[in-house]
Every structure is written in structure tokens, then in C-alpha cells.
Amino acid sequence: MKRFFNTRVLLLFVVLLMAGPGAALMSAGLKGVANWVMDTLTLIPGIIVALSFHEFAHAWVACKCGDPTSKIMGRCTLDPMVHVDPMGLISLMLIRFGWGRPVIVNPANFNKRRRDSILVSVAGVTMNFIVAFVFALLIQLLIKIWPDMLFSKMGGVVFDILYSTVVINLSLMLFNLLPVPPLDGFNIVTEIFNLGDSKFHDFVYKNGFFILMLLILFDVPSLLLNRPLITILKFMMNIL
């Protein structure tokens, strides 16, 4: 089991390197890698915020639905140290898509098992949308208060960090809606269509890691999610 886990981690790391800085190197050489590094540094605050709020939302809603497991495990907090998954963080840094440390729930404790399972699964992506909206609003307020914000070096850095936080939260929201384990979308689809006892569910659940790696390797998440991401981002910023 330990050897298999190590093999999975190594495979994931190689795939992410190929999809992240490896792709930048092939497309633009060392300059592309340097630009990728600078972009990644501005993403780190947004990544930590996105993961922390996402997993906190799962834990908080699970408690409200009658399951105290996450509270007992200390997950009903915004402390990034209890929510950030190392490989999920690396994935977000390398390819802009990733995940946090899964919140453990016991559906047997839910008030209404099927309904509450859906609510808990949807909580994380809903929270990411709310956080993205709040930071987009903060950007608009800062621009009004600080008209020259985008024309100063410090203002440009602040804008990049805030804007990256919006993009990362929307990216995490959309990525987690993909119906592949361990992402939230798989749990949502499973409960809505009651697939828990189906052979399809068992196959996808057992092979979810490798399916996800193949999707990332062939850049499927970007192909599927870039257009919705840009559309939501433009819509959100235009409203504000």
C-alpha cells in the first residue's frame, strides 16, 4: 500500500510538472518558465484563501446538517494548516487547478442523508464563488479609492494578488464540479442520480485518481473550463 501511494504521488508530480512549468518551457523557453514562476508567486495568497474557505465550508455545513465529525477533527476553522493538502497545493501552483485536504463526514449522522450529502458537496464550490465575488468587489472599491492603483508598482502588485484570488476561487469552483473522484462534482452527481450502488460508480471511484491524471495530462480541465471561467469572470467584473 505504501509503495502504491508513493508511486501515485510520483506519477502526480511528474504529470503536474509536464502540464505546468514543462509546458511553459516548451512554449517559450526559459523566459516562459521565469514568467510562470512570477505568476505563481502572485497566486499563492489566493490559493491559500481558496483552499481554506472551500474546506471550511464543507466542514461547517456538515456540522449544521447533524454530523459533528469535522468539528471533532478540528476542521471547522479557517486555519490553512488544517485544510491545505500538499499535492493539491502543488497542483494549484503548477497547473492552476487543485484541491484541499478532504473533510471527513459520516453521512449516517445527517438529518436527511441524501439531501445533506448534496448540500455538503455543494458548500465548497458555493463558498469559492462568494469569496471570488467579495474580492472582485474589493478590487472595484480599491480602484475608486485609489484611482492611480494600476499605474503604480505597488498598486499593480496588489491588483495582481487580488485579481488572482478571484481567478483561483473561480477555477477551484469549476474544477471541483468535474464528476471525477475525489472532486465534489462526483459526489453531487452520485447523489442526484442515486448512483451509489451502480457498477459505474464503483469503477469510477476505484480508478478516479488515474482518470483525473489522464484528464490533467491531456489538458482536458483547461479545455472544458477556460471558457466558462472567462465568461463568469467577465460577468462578475462587469456587474461590479
N, C-alpha and C positions, 0 to 999 in steps of 0.2 A: 504493500500500500504506500509506504514512504517513497519507494523508488518510483512508483507511478506518479505520485504527487510531484516529485522533483522533475520528472520528465515533462509533466504538464506545464509546470512553471517555466522550464527552459524553452519549451515549444512556444508558449505565450510570449515570452520575452523576445525570441527570435522573430516571431511574426510581427510584433509591435515595432521592433527596430526596422524591419523591412518596410512597414507601412508608414512609419514616421520619418525619422532622420534619413533612413535609407532612400526613401522616395525623394526627399529634398536634395540629397546628394546626386542622385541620378538625373534630376531635372535641372538643377542649377549649380552643381558642383559644390565646392567648399563655401562659396558665398551663400548658396541656398541653405546650407547647414547652419551658417552663422546667423542668418535671418531667422531660421527656425528656432534656434536657441534663444534669441532675443524675444521672439513672440511667446515662447514657452514661459519665460520668466514673468511676463506680464499676466499670464494665465493662472499662475499658482494661487494667488489670493482668491480668485473666482472659483477655482477648483475646490479649494478647502471649504468655502462658503456653500457651494452647491452640494457637495457630498454630505456635509454636516446637517444642513437643513433637510435634505432628502431623507436621510435615515432617521433623523429625529421625528419627522412627520409620520413615518411608518410606526415607530415606537409609541408615539403619543396617541395616534388613532387606535392602535391595538389595545392600549390601556383603556381608552374610552369605550371600546367595544367589549370590555369584560375580561381581557387577557392581561394579567399582570407580569407575564414572563419578561418582557422587555424592560419593565421598570425594575424588576428584581435584578436583572443583569446590568443595570446602570445605563441603559440606552436612552432614557427619557431626558436627554441633555443635549445641548448644542456643542459640547466639548468635542473638537475634531479628533482628539486622540482615541476616542472610543468608536468613532464612525468610519474613519478613513481606512480603506483596505489598501495595502501596499501595491498590489498588482493593479487594482482598479485606478489608483492614483497615477501609477506609471503609464497605464493605458490612456488616461485622460491627457497626460503630458505629451505622450508620443503621437497619438492619433486623434485627440480631441474628443474621444468617446471613452467612457469608463463606468465604474460602479463603486459603491461604498461597501463596507462590511455588512453583510445581510443581517437584518434584525430577525431574531428568532421569535416565532409566535407559536402558540398552541391553539389551533382552531377549535379544539374541544371546549375551550373556555369562552368562546364568542357567544354573544347573546343570540345572534342568528348567524350560524356558521357561514353559509354561502354568501349572504349579503355583506357580512362584516369582512370576509376574506377579500371581496372585491374592493371594499372601502379602504382597507389597509394597503392593498396593492396600488390603488389609485392615489393614495395620500402623498407618496413621494413625488410623483410627477406633477401633481397639483401644486405642491409646495414650491417646486422649481419654477413653475410658471409665475407664481406670486412673487418670488424673490426676483425673477427677471424683470417683472413689471415695476417693482419698487426701485430697483437700481436704474432702470430706464427713466423713471420719474426723477430720481436723484440727479441723473445727467442733465435733464432739462432744467431743473432748478438751479444747478450749478452754472449752467451756461447763461441763465438770466441774471444770476447774482454776480457772475464773473465773466463778462462779455468777451474778454480777451483770453479766456481759458485755452482755447485751441491754438492760440498764437504764441504761447509761452512754452518753454521746455518743460517746466514743472506741470503746467496745466495739461500738456499733451500726455505726459506720463499718467497723471490722474485719470484723464479721459480714457486712455487705453486700458487701464486696470478696471474701471467701472464698466466700460463697454464690453470687455472680455468677460466680466462676470455675467452680464446679460446673455451673451452668446453661449457661454458654458452651461448656464442653467437651462436654456432652451435646448441645447444639444443633449444634455443629460436627460431631459424630459422626453425628447423624441427617441433617443437611443433606448431608453428603458421601456418604451412602448412596443419594441420589437418582440414578437411572440416566440422568443428563444430563451430557454433557461440559461443562467439564473436571473434573467431580466423580468421586471414586473409584468411586462406585456404577456408573458407566458402564463402567469398566474391569473391574469384578468381573462384571457381567452379561455383558459381551462374552466374557470368558474362560470362564466357567462354561458358557455356551450356544454357545461357539465361533462367534461372530457376526462375527469379524474380516473375512471376505471377503464378507459379505452386503451387499445394496443398502441395507437398513435401517440397518446400521451406518454406511455411507458418508454417507447422508442426515443422520442424527442428528449425526454427527461434524462435518460441514461446517456445519450450522446450529445447533450446540449453544449458541452464545452467544445467539442470538436466542430460542431456545426457553427458555433459562434466564431471560432478561429478561422474557419474557411470563409465565412462571410467577411471578416475583417481583412483577411489576406487578399481577397479579390475586391476589396473596397466597396462592398455592397452597401454597408451603412451610409457611406457618403453619397452614393448614387441614389439611394432611397430617401435620404433625409435632408440633403442640402437644399433642395427646392422648397420643401415645407419650412425649413429653418429660416431661409431668406424671406419667405412670404410672411411668416409670423413676426420676424424681426422688423420688417418694413411697416407692417400693420401696427405693431406696438409703438414704434417711434413716431409714426405719422399721427396716431391718435393723441399722443402727448404733445 
